[in-house]
Amino acid sequence: MSSQSGSECRRLTKQVGIRLTPEEYDRLLGEANAAGLTLAALTRRRLLGLHITAQVDAELIRELRRLGGLAKLAIRTPSLRETGHPVLHDIRRAIDALSRPAS
């Protein structure tokens, strides 16, 4: 079994070293984690001008759906109807934005 990842077929033999401030390093590491990439993969994609998409947290989508269900219940309550509609609309927009496949 190869030590390369399934999508990594080419041999990466050249190396580029850069120095970063601790703040720059932490920022890039955070972006790499959000995208589900290693720091090296994120940096390589950035340098080559490739698109980077953050990984969506499935738990976050489930929570938004749960909140949407609660907002629907609120809409059925006469005293909460006016505030429930905008909340439900915002939740639907957030779910749609997170559920869109990466292009």
N, CA, C and O atoms as a GROMACS GRO file, in nm:
protein
  412
    1MET      N    1   0.084  -0.117   0.000
    1MET     CA    2   0.000   0.000   0.000
    1MET      C    3   0.088   0.124   0.000
    1MET      O    4   0.186   0.130   0.075
    2SER      N    5   0.057   0.220  -0.080
    2SER     CA    6   0.135   0.342  -0.094
    2SER      C    7   0.106   0.438   0.021
    2SER      O    8  -0.003   0.438   0.078
    3SER      N    9   0.206   0.519   0.055
    3SER     CA   10   0.186   0.618   0.160
    3SER      C   11   0.124   0.746   0.106
    3SER      O   12   0.097   0.839   0.183
    4GLN      N   13   0.101   0.753  -0.025
    4GLN     CA   14   0.039   0.871  -0.085
    4GLN      C   15  -0.111   0.862  -0.068
    4GLN      O   16  -0.168   0.754  -0.059
    5SER      N   17  -0.176   0.979  -0.064
    5SER     CA   18  -0.322   0.980  -0.058
    5SER      C   19  -0.378   0.935  -0.192
    5SER      O   20  -0.308   0.937  -0.294
    6GLY      N   21  -0.504   0.896  -0.191
    6GLY     CA   22  -0.567   0.844  -0.312
    6GLY      C   23  -0.570   0.944  -0.425
    6GLY      O   24  -0.561   0.905  -0.542
    7SER      N   25  -0.582   1.074  -0.395
    7SER     CA   26  -0.589   1.173  -0.501
    7SER      C   27  -0.452   1.229  -0.538
    7SER      O   28  -0.440   1.305  -0.633
    8GLU      N   29  -0.350   1.192  -0.465
    8GLU     CA   30  -0.216   1.245  -0.489
    8GLU      C   31  -0.133   1.142  -0.566
    8GLU      O   32  -0.073   1.053  -0.507
    9CYS      N   33  -0.131   1.156  -0.699
    9CYS     CA   34  -0.061   1.060  -0.785
    9CYS      C   35   0.077   1.110  -0.827
    9CYS      O   36   0.164   1.029  -0.859
   10ARG      N   37   0.098   1.238  -0.827
   10ARG     CA   38   0.225   1.292  -0.873
   10ARG      C   39   0.326   1.295  -0.759
   10ARG      O   40   0.289   1.297  -0.642
   11ARG      N   41   0.451   1.295  -0.795
   11ARG     CA   42   0.557   1.298  -0.694
   11ARG      C   43   0.593   1.444  -0.665
   11ARG      O   44   0.627   1.521  -0.754
   12LEU      N   45   0.584   1.478  -0.540
   12LEU     CA   46   0.619   1.613  -0.497
   12LEU      C   47   0.763   1.608  -0.446
   12LEU      O   48   0.788   1.568  -0.332
   13THR      N   49   0.856   1.650  -0.532
   13THR     CA   50   0.997   1.637  -0.497
   13THR      C   51   1.066   1.770  -0.466
   13THR      O   52   1.174   1.771  -0.407
   14LYS      N   53   1.006   1.880  -0.504
   14LYS     CA   54   1.067   2.011  -0.482
   14LYS      C   55   1.004   2.076  -0.359
   14LYS      O   56   0.887   2.052  -0.328
   15GLN      N   57   1.082   2.158  -0.291
   15GLN     CA   58   1.034   2.219  -0.168
   15GLN      C   59   1.063   2.368  -0.168
   15GLN      O   60   1.167   2.412  -0.216
   16VAL      N   61   0.970   2.445  -0.115
   16VAL     CA   62   0.985   2.589  -0.101
   16VAL      C   63   0.969   2.621   0.047
   16VAL      O   64   0.872   2.580   0.110
   17GLY      N   65   1.064   2.693   0.103
   17GLY     CA   66   1.056   2.730   0.244
   17GLY      C   67   1.026   2.878   0.259
   17GLY      O   68   1.086   2.961   0.190
   18ILE      N   69   0.934   2.911   0.347
   18ILE     CA   70   0.904   3.052   0.375
   18ILE      C   71   0.899   3.071   0.526
   18ILE      O   72   0.873   2.977   0.601
   19ARG      N   73   0.923   3.193   0.568
   19ARG     CA   74   0.913   3.227   0.710
   19ARG      C   75   0.786   3.308   0.730
   19ARG      O   76   0.751   3.394   0.649
   20LEU      N   77   0.718   3.280   0.840
   20LEU     CA   78   0.594   3.349   0.873
   20LEU      C   79   0.602   3.401   1.015
   20LEU      O   80   0.677   3.350   1.098
   21THR      N   81   0.523   3.504   1.042
   21THR     CA   82   0.507   3.548   1.181
   21THR      C   83   0.416   3.445   1.249
   21THR      O   84   0.344   3.372   1.181
   22PRO      N   85   0.417   3.439   1.381
   22PRO     CA   86   0.325   3.348   1.450
   22PRO      C   87   0.178   3.375   1.413
   22PRO      O   88   0.098   3.282   1.402
   23GLU      N   89   0.144   3.501   1.394
   23GLU     CA   90   0.007   3.536   1.358
   23GLU      C   91  -0.028   3.485   1.218
   23GLU      O   92  -0.137   3.431   1.196
   24GLU      N   93   0.065   3.502   1.123
   24GLU     CA   94   0.042   3.452   0.987
   24GLU      C   95   0.028   3.300   0.987
   24GLU      O   96  -0.060   3.245   0.920
   25TYR      N   97   0.114   3.235   1.062
   25TYR     CA   98   0.110   3.089   1.070
   25TYR      C   99  -0.024   3.042   1.127
   25TYR      O  100  -0.088   2.952   1.072
   26ASP      N  101  -0.067   3.104   1.238
   26ASP     CA  102  -0.194   3.066   1.300
   26ASP      C  103  -0.311   3.090   1.205
   26ASP      O  104  -0.405   3.010   1.199
   27ARG      N  105  -0.306   3.201   1.131
   27ARG     CA  106  -0.413   3.232   1.036
   27ARG      C  107  -0.420   3.125   0.926
   27ARG      O  108  -0.528   3.075   0.896
   28LEU      N  109  -0.304   3.091   0.867
   28LEU     CA  110  -0.302   2.990   0.762
   28LEU      C  111  -0.344   2.853   0.815
   28LEU      O  112  -0.416   2.779   0.747
   29LEU      N  113  -0.300   2.820   0.935
   29LEU     CA  114  -0.338   2.692   0.994
   29LEU      C  115  -0.488   2.686   1.018
   29LEU      O  116  -0.551   2.582   0.996
   30GLY      N  117  -0.547   2.796   1.063
   30GLY     CA  118  -0.692   2.802   1.080
   30GLY      C  119  -0.766   2.785   0.948
   30GLY      O  120  -0.867   2.715   0.942
   31GLU      N  121  -0.716   2.849   0.844
   31GLU     CA  122  -0.778   2.837   0.712
   31GLU      C  123  -0.764   2.694   0.659
   31GLU      O  124  -0.857   2.641   0.597
   32ALA      N  125  -0.650   2.632   0.683
   32ALA     CA  126  -0.629   2.494   0.639
   32ALA      C  127  -0.726   2.401   0.710
   32ALA      O  128  -0.787   2.314   0.648
   33ASN      N  129  -0.742   2.419   0.841
   33ASN     CA  130  -0.836   2.336   0.917
   33ASN      C  131  -0.979   2.356   0.867
   33ASN      O  132  -1.053   2.259   0.853
   34ALA      N  133  -1.018   2.480   0.840
   34ALA     CA  134  -1.153   2.509   0.790
   34ALA      C  135  -1.178   2.444   0.655
   34ALA      O  136  -1.290   2.404   0.624
   35ALA      N  137  -1.073   2.433   0.575
   35ALA     CA  138  -1.086   2.374   0.441
   35ALA      C  139  -1.065   2.223   0.442
   35ALA      O  140  -1.082   2.157   0.340
   36GLY      N  141  -1.027   2.168   0.558
   36GLY     CA  142  -1.002   2.024   0.565
   36GLY      C  143  -0.875   1.984   0.493
   36GLY      O  144  -0.865   1.873   0.441
   37LEU      N  145  -0.776   2.075   0.490
   37LEU     CA  146  -0.650   2.051   0.420
   37LEU      C  147  -0.534   2.058   0.518
   37LEU      O  148  -0.547   2.115   0.627
   38THR      N  149  -0.422   2.002   0.480
   38THR     CA  150  -0.300   2.024   0.556
   38THR      C  151  -0.249   2.163   0.523
   38THR      O  152  -0.291   2.224   0.424
   39LEU      N  153  -0.161   2.213   0.606
   39LEU     CA  154  -0.104   2.345   0.580
   39LEU      C  155  -0.029   2.345   0.447
   39LEU      O  156  -0.035   2.443   0.372
   40ALA      N  157   0.041   2.237   0.417
   40ALA     CA  158   0.114   2.227   0.290
   40ALA      C  159   0.018   2.229   0.171
   40ALA      O  160   0.043   2.297   0.071
   41ALA      N  161  -0.092   2.155   0.181
   41ALA     CA  162  -0.188   2.150   0.071
   41ALA      C  163  -0.254   2.286   0.050
   41ALA      O  164  -0.273   2.329  -0.064
   42LEU      N  165  -0.289   2.353   0.160
   42LEU     CA  166  -0.349   2.486   0.149
   42LEU      C  167  -0.251   2.582   0.081
   42LEU      O  168  -0.287   2.654  -0.011
   43THR      N  169  -0.127   2.582   0.128
   43THR     CA  170  -0.026   2.672   0.072
   43THR      C  171  -0.002   2.643  -0.076
   43THR      O  172   0.010   2.735  -0.156
   44ARG      N  173   0.005   2.515  -0.112
   44ARG     CA  174   0.025   2.477  -0.252
   44ARG      C  175  -0.090   2.528  -0.338
   44ARG      O  176  -0.068   2.585  -0.445
   45ARG      N  177  -0.213   2.509  -0.292
   45ARG     CA  178  -0.330   2.555  -0.369
   45ARG      C  179  -0.329   2.707  -0.382
   45ARG      O  180  -0.361   2.761  -0.488
   46ARG      N  181  -0.293   2.776  -0.274
   46ARG     CA  182  -0.286   2.922  -0.279
   46ARG      C  183  -0.182   2.968  -0.380
   46ARG      O  184  -0.209   3.056  -0.462
   47LEU      N  185  -0.063   2.909  -0.374
   47LEU     CA  186   0.044   2.950  -0.464
   47LEU      C  187   0.010   2.923  -0.610
   47LEU      O  188   0.050   2.999  -0.699
   48LEU      N  189  -0.064   2.817  -0.635
   48LEU     CA  190  -0.101   2.783  -0.773
   48LEU      C  191  -0.230   2.850  -0.818
   48LEU      O  192  -0.273   2.832  -0.931
   49GLY      N  193  -0.292   2.928  -0.729
   49GLY     CA  194  -0.414   3.000  -0.765
   49GLY      C  195  -0.535   2.911  -0.778
   49GLY      O  196  -0.629   2.945  -0.849
   50LEU      N  197  -0.535   2.797  -0.710
   50LEU     CA  198  -0.648   2.705  -0.717
   50LEU      C  199  -0.754   2.742  -0.614
   50LEU      O  200  -0.725   2.806  -0.513
   51HIS      N  201  -0.878   2.701  -0.642
   51HIS     CA  202  -0.991   2.734  -0.554
   51HIS      C  203  -0.982   2.653  -0.424
   51HIS      O  204  -0.951   2.534  -0.426
   52ILE      N  205  -1.010   2.718  -0.313
   52ILE     CA  206  -1.012   2.653  -0.182
   52ILE      C  207  -1.151   2.670  -0.124
   52ILE      O  208  -1.202   2.781  -0.114
   53THR      N  209  -1.213   2.559  -0.086
   53THR     CA  210  -1.347   2.561  -0.030
   53THR      C  211  -1.343   2.508   0.112
   53THR      O  212  -1.284   2.403   0.139
   54ALA      N  213  -1.407   2.580   0.202
   54ALA     CA  214  -1.414   2.533   0.341
   54ALA      C  215  -1.507   2.413   0.350
   54ALA      O  216  -1.609   2.405   0.281
   55GLN      N  217  -1.471   2.319   0.436
   55GLN     CA  218  -1.555   2.203   0.462
   55GLN      C  219  -1.673   2.249   0.547
   55GLN      O  220  -1.655   2.324   0.643
   56VAL      N  221  -1.792   2.204   0.513
   56VAL     CA  222  -1.910   2.239   0.590
   56VAL      C  223  -1.930   2.136   0.700
   56VAL      O  224  -1.919   2.016   0.677
   57ASP      N  225  -1.957   2.184   0.816
   57ASP     CA  226  -1.980   2.099   0.931
   57ASP      C  227  -2.123   2.044   0.924
   57ASP      O  228  -2.219   2.120   0.933
   58ALA      N  229  -2.137   1.913   0.908
   58ALA     CA  230  -2.268   1.850   0.899
   58ALA      C  231  -2.349   1.874   1.026
   58ALA      O  232  -2.471   1.886   1.020
   59GLU      N  233  -2.282   1.880   1.139
   59GLU     CA  234  -2.352   1.906   1.265
   59GLU      C  235  -2.415   2.045   1.265
   59GLU      O  236  -2.524   2.065   1.318
   60LEU      N  237  -2.346   2.141   1.205
   60LEU     CA  238  -2.399   2.276   1.195
   60LEU      C  239  -2.526   2.278   1.110
   60LEU      O  240  -2.623   2.344   1.146
   61ILE      N  241  -2.524   2.207   0.999
   61ILE     CA  242  -2.644   2.201   0.914
   61ILE      C  243  -2.759   2.136   0.989
   61ILE      O  244  -2.872   2.184   0.981
   62ARG      N  245  -2.732   2.028   1.063
   62ARG     CA  246  -2.838   1.964   1.142
   62ARG      C  247  -2.896   2.060   1.245
   62ARG      O  248  -3.018   2.063   1.266
   63GLU      N  249  -2.810   2.138   1.309
   63GLU     CA  250  -2.857   2.234   1.410
   63GLU      C  251  -2.943   2.342   1.346
   63GLU      O  252  -3.044   2.382   1.403
   64LEU      N  253  -2.903   2.390   1.229
   64LEU     CA  254  -2.984   2.490   1.160
   64LEU      C  255  -3.120   2.433   1.121
   64LEU      O  256  -3.222   2.502   1.130
   65ARG      N  257  -3.122   2.308   1.079
   65ARG     CA  258  -3.251   2.245   1.046
   65ARG      C  259  -3.339   2.232   1.171
   65ARG      O  260  -3.461   2.252   1.165
   66ARG      N  261  -3.277   2.198   1.283
   66ARG     CA  262  -3.351   2.186   1.408
   66ARG      C  263  -3.410   2.322   1.446
   66ARG      O  264  -3.527   2.332   1.485
   67LEU      N  265  -3.329   2.427   1.434
   67LEU     CA  266  -3.378   2.562   1.464
   67LEU      C  267  -3.488   2.604   1.368
   67LEU      O  268  -3.581   2.674   1.407
   68GLY      N  269  -3.478   2.561   1.245
   68GLY     CA  270  -3.584   2.589   1.148
   68GLY      C  271  -3.716   2.525   1.190
   68GLY      O  272  -3.822   2.586   1.178
   69GLY      N  273  -3.708   2.401   1.240
   69GLY     CA  274  -3.828   2.334   1.290
   69GLY      C  275  -3.890   2.410   1.407
   69GLY      O  276  -4.012   2.423   1.416
   70LEU      N  277  -3.805   2.459   1.496
   70LEU     CA  278  -3.855   2.537   1.609
   70LEU      C  279  -3.917   2.669   1.562
   70LEU      O  280  -4.018   2.714   1.616
   71ALA      N  281  -3.856   2.730   1.459
   71ALA     CA  282  -3.912   2.855   1.406
   71ALA      C  283  -4.048   2.830   1.342
   71ALA      O  284  -4.138   2.914   1.352
   72LYS      N  285  -4.065   2.714   1.277
   72LYS     CA  286  -4.195   2.680   1.220
   72LYS      C  287  -4.301   2.669   1.329
   72LYS      O  288  -4.414   2.715   1.313
   73LEU      N  289  -4.263   2.609   1.441
   73LEU     CA  290  -4.356   2.600   1.553
   73LEU      C  291  -4.390   2.739   1.606
   73LEU      O  292  -4.505   2.765   1.642
   74ALA      N  293  -4.292   2.827   1.610
   74ALA     CA  294  -4.316   2.963   1.658
   74ALA      C  295  -4.413   3.037   1.567
   74ALA      O  296  -4.495   3.116   1.613
   75ILE      N  297  -4.404   3.011   1.438
   75ILE     CA  298  -4.493   3.077   1.342
   75ILE      C  299  -4.638   3.039   1.368
   75ILE      O  300  -4.729   3.119   1.344
   76ARG      N  301  -4.659   2.919   1.417
   76ARG     CA  302  -4.796   2.873   1.446
   76ARG      C  303  -4.851   2.932   1.575
   76ARG      O  304  -4.970   2.920   1.604
   77THR      N  305  -4.764   2.996   1.654
   77THR     CA  306  -4.807   3.061   1.778
   77THR      C  307  -4.839   3.206   1.746
   77THR      O  308  -4.750   3.282   1.707
   78PRO      N  309  -4.965   3.247   1.763
   78PRO     CA  310  -5.005   3.383   1.721
   78PRO      C  311  -4.915   3.495   1.773
   78PRO      O  312  -4.885   3.588   1.699
   79SER      N  313  -4.872   3.489   1.897
   79SER     CA  314  -4.792   3.598   1.953
   79SER      C  315  -4.650   3.601   1.898
   79SER      O  316  -4.582   3.703   1.911
   80LEU      N  317  -4.603   3.493   1.837
   80LEU     CA  318  -4.467   3.486   1.784
   80LEU      C  319  -4.461   3.488   1.632
   80LEU      O  320  -4.353   3.486   1.573
   81ARG      N  321  -4.577   3.493   1.569
   81ARG     CA  322  -4.584   3.481   1.423
   81ARG      C  323  -4.498   3.585   1.351
   81ARG      O  324  -4.425   3.551   1.258
   82GLU      N  325  -4.506   3.711   1.393
   82GLU     CA  326  -4.432   3.818   1.323
   82GLU      C  327  -4.282   3.800   1.331
   82GLU      O  328  -4.212   3.826   1.234
   83THR      N  329  -4.231   3.758   1.445
   83THR     CA  330  -4.086   3.740   1.458
   83THR      C  331  -4.040   3.607   1.400
   83THR      O  332  -3.923   3.594   1.364
   84GLY      N  333  -4.128   3.510   1.391
   84GLY     CA  334  -4.091   3.377   1.341
   84GLY      C  335  -4.059   3.374   1.192
   84GLY      O  336  -3.967   3.304   1.150
   85HIS      N  337  -4.134   3.449   1.112
   85HIS     CA  338  -4.113   3.447   0.967
   85HIS      C  339  -3.974   3.493   0.925
   85HIS      O  340  -3.909   3.423   0.847
   86PRO      N  341  -3.924   3.608   0.973
   86PRO     CA  342  -3.788   3.649   0.932
   86PRO      C  343  -3.681   3.551   0.980
   86PRO      O  344  -3.583   3.526   0.909
   87VAL      N  345  -3.701   3.495   1.099
   87VAL     CA  346  -3.603   3.399   1.151
   87VAL      C  347  -3.600   3.275   1.062
   87VAL      O  348  -3.493   3.228   1.025
   88LEU      N  349  -3.717   3.225   1.029
   88LEU     CA  350  -3.725   3.106   0.943
   88LEU      C  351  -3.662   3.134   0.807
   88LEU      O  352  -3.592   3.048   0.752
   89HIS      N  353  -3.685   3.251   0.753
   89HIS     CA  354  -3.626   3.289   0.624
   89HIS      C  355  -3.473   3.291   0.633
   89HIS      O  356  -3.404   3.241   0.543
   90ASP      N  357  -3.419   3.349   0.740
   90ASP     CA  358  -3.274   3.355   0.759
   90ASP      C  359  -3.214   3.216   0.774
   90ASP      O  360  -3.107   3.188   0.719
   91ILE      N  361  -3.282   3.130   0.847
   91ILE     CA  362  -3.232   2.993   0.867
   91ILE      C  363  -3.232   2.918   0.734
   91ILE      O  364  -3.136   2.847   0.703
   92ARG      N  365  -3.337   2.933   0.656
   92ARG     CA  366  -3.342   2.867   0.523
   92ARG      C  367  -3.228   2.914   0.434
   92ARG      O  368  -3.165   2.833   0.366
   93ARG      N  369  -3.200   3.045   0.435
   93ARG     CA  370  -3.090   3.098   0.354
   93ARG      C  371  -2.956   3.041   0.400
   93ARG      O  372  -2.871   3.008   0.318
   94ALA      N  373  -2.938   3.030   0.530
   94ALA     CA  374  -2.811   2.977   0.583
   94ALA      C  375  -2.794   2.830   0.544
   94ALA      O  376  -2.686   2.789   0.503
   95ILE      N  377  -2.901   2.752   0.556
   95ILE     CA  378  -2.894   2.610   0.518
   95ILE      C  379  -2.864   2.596   0.369
   95ILE      O  380  -2.780   2.515   0.330
   96ASP      N  381  -2.931   2.675   0.287
   96ASP     CA  382  -2.907   2.669   0.142
   96ASP      C  383  -2.762   2.705   0.109
   96ASP      O  384  -2.700   2.640   0.025
   97ALA      N  385  -2.709   2.807   0.173
   97ALA     CA  386  -2.572   2.849   0.146
   97ALA      C  387  -2.473   2.742   0.188
   97ALA      O  388  -2.374   2.719   0.118
   98LEU      N  389  -2.497   2.676   0.301
   98LEU     CA  390  -2.405   2.573   0.348
   98LEU      C  391  -2.419   2.442   0.270
   98LEU      O  392  -2.322   2.367   0.258
   99SER      N  393  -2.538   2.416   0.219
   99SER     CA  394  -2.562   2.288   0.151
   99SER      C  395  -2.519   2.288   0.006
   99SER      O  396  -2.510   2.182  -0.056
  100ARG      N  397  -2.493   2.406  -0.051
  100ARG     CA  398  -2.452   2.414  -0.191
  100ARG      C  399  -2.322   2.341  -0.214
  100ARG      O  400  -2.226   2.363  -0.140
  101PRO      N  401  -2.315   2.253  -0.314
  101PRO     CA  402  -2.189   2.186  -0.342
  101PRO      C  403  -2.084   2.284  -0.390
  101PRO      O  404  -2.114   2.386  -0.452
  102ALA      N  405  -1.960   2.251  -0.361
  102ALA     CA  406  -1.848   2.336  -0.405
  102ALA      C  407  -1.842   2.336  -0.557
  102ALA      O  408  -1.862   2.234  -0.621
  103SER      N  409  -1.815   2.453  -0.613
  103SER     CA  410  -1.807   2.461  -0.760
  103SER      C  411  -1.666   2.453  -0.808
  103SER      O  412  -1.642   2.458  -0.929
   0.00000   0.00000   0.00000
